[in-house]
Amino acid sequence: MQLIQETPDLSAYLAADEAIDHDHPLVREAAARLAGGVADSYEYARVAFEFVRDAIPHSQDSGDLRVTWRASDVLAQGTGICHAKAHALAALLRAEDIPTALCYQQFEVVHGLVAVRFNGAWHRQDPRGNKPGVDARFSLDGERLAFTPDSESNELDYPVLYAKPHPVVLDALKAAPDRPTLWTTLPTAL
């Protein structure tokens, strides 16, 4: 699949915003802690990916009713759905000057993940969190995502790489008082 940048300006994929708040002290501290002892930006990206995937439970899997959407809140509360975890990973990567985009897949609802830019190309990564039947891995050599869309079931990969969270996703996250409500209001398409 050909990934398409929403904007040609790579600096947009390094910027902070209300959801990807990599200028927040909590995000900066976590990034510095994860960067300690790593050899290069590739290793840092892998370590940050594994941290978000493994140390922050997906709230649906863990039964956590809280809804997080801002990266610093995901780190502080230690929970989030796929979109929130993607925001946290994007913030950690951007904090270390690694261009990171948000991207989406469509299943019964829209699923969120990220793409990182290394060696002049974008590589999608899914920090959703592993569980039986889900085995996402950090890879620049072929995708190892949590889910693969089935085109016969009208599932799809959206090719656009967004610099900011898609408004329909962010609005749903911000408006939901709890995860059960969020589950009924998540967008089914972009």
C-alpha positions as CSV (number, residue, x, y, z in Angstrom):
1,M,0.0,0.0,0.0
2,Q,1.3,3.5,-0.9
3,L,1.2,5.7,2.2
4,I,0.4,9.3,1.5
5,Q,1.5,12.2,3.7
6,E,-1.4,14.6,4.5
7,T,1.2,17.4,4.2
8,P,4.5,17.4,2.4
9,D,6.1,19.4,5.3
10,L,7.9,16.8,7.4
11,S,8.1,19.2,10.4
12,A,4.3,18.7,10.8
13,Y,5.1,15.2,11.9
14,L,7.4,16.4,14.6
15,A,5.0,19.1,16.0
16,A,3.2,19.0,19.4
17,D,-0.6,19.5,19.6
18,E,-3.3,19.0,22.2
19,A,-3.2,15.2,21.9
20,I,0.4,14.6,21.0
21,D,1.8,16.9,23.8
22,H,5.4,15.8,23.7
23,D,6.3,19.2,25.3
24,H,4.7,18.0,28.5
25,P,7.2,17.3,31.3
26,L,5.8,13.7,31.9
27,V,6.3,12.9,28.2
28,R,9.8,14.4,28.2
29,E,10.7,12.5,31.4
30,A,9.5,9.2,29.9
31,A,11.3,9.8,26.6
32,A,14.6,10.6,28.4
33,R,14.2,7.5,30.6
34,L,13.6,5.3,27.5
35,A,16.4,6.9,25.5
36,G,18.9,6.2,28.3
37,G,21.4,3.6,27.1
38,V,20.0,3.1,23.6
39,A,22.5,3.2,20.7
40,D,20.5,5.1,18.1
41,S,17.1,6.5,17.0
42,Y,16.0,3.1,15.6
43,E,16.7,1.3,18.9
44,Y,14.9,4.1,20.7
45,A,11.9,3.8,18.5
46,R,11.7,0.1,19.1
47,V,12.1,0.5,22.9
48,A,9.4,3.3,22.9
49,F,7.1,1.1,20.8
50,E,7.5,-1.9,23.1
51,F,7.0,0.3,26.2
52,V,3.6,1.6,24.9
53,R,2.6,-1.8,23.6
54,D,3.5,-3.7,26.7
55,A,3.5,-1.4,29.7
56,I,0.3,0.5,29.0
57,P,-2.6,-1.9,28.9
58,H,-5.3,-1.5,26.2
59,S,-8.3,-0.4,28.3
60,Q,-10.7,-2.8,26.6
61,D,-8.4,-5.8,27.4
62,S,-7.8,-4.7,31.0
63,G,-11.4,-3.7,31.7
64,D,-10.4,-0.1,32.6
65,L,-13.3,2.2,32.1
66,R,-11.3,5.4,31.9
67,V,-10.9,7.2,28.5
68,T,-7.6,8.9,27.8
69,W,-6.7,10.8,24.6
70,R,-3.8,13.1,25.4
71,A,-0.4,11.4,25.4
72,S,0.6,12.8,28.8
73,D,-2.7,11.4,30.3
74,V,-2.1,8.0,28.7
75,L,1.3,7.9,30.4
76,A,0.0,9.3,33.7
77,Q,-3.0,6.9,33.9
78,G,-1.3,3.9,32.3
79,T,-4.3,3.1,30.1
80,G,-5.8,3.8,26.7
81,I,-7.5,2.4,23.6
82,C,-5.6,2.0,20.3
83,H,-6.0,5.7,19.4
84,A,-4.7,7.0,22.8
85,K,-1.8,4.6,22.8
86,A,-0.9,5.8,19.2
87,H,-1.0,9.4,20.6
88,A,1.4,8.3,23.4
89,L,3.8,6.6,21.0
90,A,3.8,9.5,18.6
91,A,4.6,11.9,21.4
92,L,7.5,9.7,22.7
93,L,8.9,9.4,19.2
94,R,8.5,13.1,18.3
95,A,10.1,14.0,21.6
96,E,13.2,12.4,20.2
97,D,12.9,14.0,16.8
98,I,11.5,11.0,15.0
99,P,8.9,12.0,12.4
100,T,5.7,10.1,13.4
101,A,2.3,10.1,11.7
102,L,-1.1,8.9,12.8
103,C,-2.8,6.4,10.5
104,Y,-6.0,4.4,10.6
105,Q,-7.6,1.1,9.6
106,Q,-11.3,0.5,9.2
107,F,-12.9,-2.6,10.8
108,E,-16.2,-2.5,12.7
109,V,-14.8,0.8,14.0
110,V,-11.8,2.9,13.0
111,H,-8.6,1.5,14.5
112,G,-5.6,3.8,15.2
113,L,-1.9,3.2,14.8
114,V,1.3,5.2,13.8
115,A,3.8,5.3,11.0
116,V,7.5,6.2,11.7
117,R,9.9,7.7,9.1
118,F,13.2,6.0,8.8
119,N,15.6,5.9,5.8
120,G,13.3,8.1,3.7
121,A,10.3,5.8,4.1
122,W,7.2,5.5,6.3
123,H,6.7,2.3,8.3
124,R,3.5,1.5,10.1
125,Q,3.6,0.3,13.7
126,D,0.7,-0.8,15.9
127,P,1.2,-0.3,19.7
128,R,-2.3,-1.5,20.5
129,G,-1.1,-4.2,22.8
130,N,-0.7,-7.9,22.2
131,K,-3.1,-10.6,23.5
132,P,-4.1,-14.1,22.2
133,G,-4.4,-13.8,18.4
134,V,-2.7,-10.4,18.3
135,D,1.1,-10.3,17.9
136,A,2.2,-6.8,16.8
137,R,6.0,-6.2,16.5
138,F,8.2,-3.2,15.7
139,S,9.5,-3.7,12.2
140,L,11.1,-1.6,9.4
141,D,11.2,-4.8,7.2
142,G,7.6,-5.6,6.5
143,E,4.6,-4.8,8.6
144,R,3.8,-6.7,11.8
145,L,0.5,-5.0,12.7
146,A,-2.1,-6.2,15.2
147,F,-4.8,-6.6,12.5
148,T,-4.9,-7.1,8.7
149,P,-8.0,-5.8,7.0
150,D,-10.2,-8.2,5.0
151,S,-11.3,-6.4,1.8
152,E,-14.1,-9.0,1.3
153,S,-15.6,-7.8,4.6
154,N,-15.2,-4.1,3.6
155,E,-12.3,-3.6,6.0
156,L,-9.5,-1.3,4.8
157,D,-6.3,0.5,5.4
158,Y,-6.5,4.2,5.0
159,P,-3.4,5.4,3.1
160,V,-3.3,8.9,4.5
161,L,-0.6,9.8,7.1
162,Y,-2.0,12.5,9.4
163,A,0.1,14.9,11.4
164,K,-2.6,15.4,14.0
165,P,-5.4,13.0,15.2
166,H,-8.3,12.8,12.8
167,P,-11.0,15.1,14.1
168,V,-13.8,12.4,14.2
169,V,-11.6,10.2,16.3
170,L,-10.4,13.0,18.6
171,D,-13.9,14.3,19.1
172,A,-15.2,10.8,20.0
173,L,-12.4,10.3,22.6
174,K,-12.9,13.8,24.1
175,A,-16.7,13.5,24.4
176,A,-16.8,10.0,26.0
177,P,-17.3,10.0,29.8
178,D,-16.2,6.3,29.9
179,R,-15.0,3.5,27.7
180,P,-18.4,1.7,27.4
181,T,-19.9,5.0,26.0
182,L,-16.9,5.4,23.8
183,W,-17.4,1.9,22.3
184,T,-20.9,3.1,21.1
185,T,-19.6,6.4,19.7
186,L,-16.3,5.4,18.0
187,P,-16.4,6.3,14.3
188,T,-17.0,3.5,11.8
189,A,-15.3,5.4,9.0
190,L,-13.2,8.5,8.4
